[in-house]
Amino acid sequence: MLTKFDILPQTKKSMKLHGIWLTNVDSKVLHSRDNIAEAMDFFAETGFNVVFPIVWNKVFTLYPSQLMQATFGREIETISTETVIHSQK
């Protein structure tokens, strides 16, 4: 069984991770490059050094994906109006 010590490079100094989950729910950060840049500056200024952006939400990719293309034959899967209406019934 591998442990984190087998995988991570050995260093003399440990790095603390201060992460934030970045979602598209109730947030406009991912709506533009300017918003993303502003958010990254804010996160850095407030002590976050790792960002975990959501890229797969409610079984749909939010951005074009090579893995999605290779696996399912589609680069991106978006939510259609029909899907949203059907899921609300």
VMD Tcl script that draws the C-alpha trace (Angstrom):
set ca {
  {0.00 0.00 0.00}
  {1.34 3.42 -0.95}
  {1.33 6.26 1.53}
  {1.54 9.98 0.90}
  {5.23 9.72 1.76}
  {5.79 7.32 -1.14}
  {4.08 9.66 -3.62}
  {5.07 13.16 -2.51}
  {8.62 14.39 -3.02}
  {10.62 14.58 0.16}
  {11.35 18.16 1.12}
  {12.85 19.77 4.18}
  {10.03 22.28 4.44}
  {6.36 21.37 4.49}
  {3.85 23.46 2.62}
  {0.48 24.11 4.19}
  {-2.44 23.98 1.82}
  {-5.21 26.53 2.16}
  {-7.75 25.58 -0.46}
  {-11.01 26.95 -1.70}
  {-13.71 25.19 -3.72}
  {-14.70 27.36 -6.68}
  {-18.18 26.59 -7.97}
  {-20.49 28.06 -10.57}
  {-23.48 28.03 -8.18}
  {-24.36 31.53 -6.91}
  {-21.07 32.82 -8.30}
  {-20.10 34.68 -11.45}
  {-16.37 34.06 -11.04}
  {-16.24 31.48 -13.84}
  {-18.22 33.64 -16.28}
  {-15.21 35.53 -17.67}
  {-11.43 35.61 -17.71}
  {-11.47 38.99 -15.94}
  {-13.62 37.57 -13.13}
  {-11.28 34.59 -12.79}
  {-8.20 36.82 -12.66}
  {-9.82 39.07 -10.03}
  {-10.82 36.05 -7.95}
  {-7.31 34.54 -8.12}
  {-5.84 37.84 -6.89}
  {-8.38 37.94 -4.06}
  {-7.70 34.32 -3.08}
  {-3.94 34.95 -3.01}
  {-4.37 38.14 -0.97}
  {-6.53 36.32 1.57}
  {-4.16 33.39 2.04}
  {-5.50 30.68 -0.27}
  {-2.82 28.84 -2.24}
  {-4.89 26.08 -3.87}
  {-8.08 26.45 -5.91}
  {-10.37 23.52 -6.72}
  {-12.59 24.65 -9.61}
  {-15.71 22.68 -10.40}
  {-15.56 21.37 -13.96}
  {-18.24 18.65 -13.83}
  {-21.61 19.55 -12.35}
  {-24.88 17.63 -12.36}
  {-23.42 15.10 -14.83}
  {-22.43 17.81 -17.32}
  {-19.02 19.21 -18.20}
  {-18.73 22.96 -17.90}
  {-15.75 23.29 -20.26}
  {-14.51 21.46 -23.35}
  {-12.70 18.31 -22.24}
  {-10.30 16.06 -24.14}
  {-11.16 13.22 -21.75}
  {-14.88 13.74 -22.43}
  {-14.13 13.67 -26.18}
  {-12.04 10.50 -25.93}
  {-14.49 8.70 -23.64}
  {-17.89 9.75 -24.95}
  {-17.21 11.24 -28.39}
  {-18.23 14.74 -27.27}
  {-15.95 17.55 -26.16}
  {-18.59 19.13 -23.91}
  {-22.03 18.12 -22.65}
  {-24.34 20.98 -21.85}
  {-27.69 21.13 -20.13}
  {-30.52 21.61 -22.59}
  {-33.81 23.31 -21.72}
  {-35.53 19.94 -22.15}
  {-33.18 18.32 -19.63}
  {-33.79 21.07 -17.07}
  {-37.58 20.90 -17.47}
  {-37.56 17.08 -17.28}
  {-35.40 17.08 -14.13}
  {-37.79 19.50 -12.39}
  {-40.82 17.21 -12.80}
}
mol new
graphics top color blue
foreach p $ca { graphics top sphere $p radius 0.5 }
foreach p [lrange $ca 0 end-1] q [lrange $ca 1 end] { graphics top cylinder $p $q radius 0.2 }
display resetview
